[in-house]
């Protein structure tokens, strides 16, 4: 059983407001006249239509249509900021850099010189108000706050926002956030809440094994934007079908958290596997994310995850939009 039962950060995420240190996420700044054209051609979402102050969630694919990374892309007045998972910070920059030929684009990894703090939970807007910080209304919209960037983005699926700021401001910013009513939350507490909310994470629930359609996070893909790397496969799947496994949320009886890769069966047939799991204090049972071959499930199929009864709790994951 996870420690979320007694973790005050877990309760703050679920019932109040908590702050998360997201500084390990990769932040890559793209400048130069061709930055928008490059990111539009390299990502699956529509970058050219975005205006300063807007942003989007996007996949980066290889030529086979597999997902190499996901990111939140922010349009700043003089740059694009790519905010990605820690595990894809280096590989995504190398992937983009490899495709800069005669383009006027410079990529700068600003992860070490910046911090990112998430404020998440149902009372997060009141924390923004107490801080005097602007709170953009739409997903991935962002605003300048005295040289900081306030982004409408969360990692757990709770309400909230994140703040990107110079690294030297971290101690003072955290102190101000706690004074405004947010409690610290551990990475474990945040992971439990994101799985409860069916919010997948790259490197656990999404990897280079998968096609965009299998994740069901199609807000990361724009189907009418024109050519981009991996588009041919994405369009072939969209027009002809051909994917059978889909990312869903499961509830599992029991208290021992099953490891990633645990097989899900229906009768004597293997129909999928778990990618991440945690014990949910709020539900009093295990919750998990995993890929199932939904078209192979007979009506009223009795599922098992390993040796334990399981059921589909949400047929679609919670997207980033």
Beta strands, then each sheet from edge to edge (+ up, - down):
strand 1: 18-21
strand 2: 26-31
strand 3: 55-61
strand 4: 67-76
strand 5: 79-84
strand 6: 106-109
strand 7: 114-120
strand 8: 142-145
strand 9: 148-151
strand 10: 160-166
strand 11: 183-184
strand 12: 245-252
strand 13: 263-266
strand 14: 269-280
strand 15: 285-293
strand 16: 303-305
strand 17: 308-314
sheet 1: 8+ 9- 10+ 7- 1+ 11+
sheet 2: 3+ 4- 5+ 2- 6+
sheet 3: 12+ 15- 14+ 13- 16+ 17- 12+
end
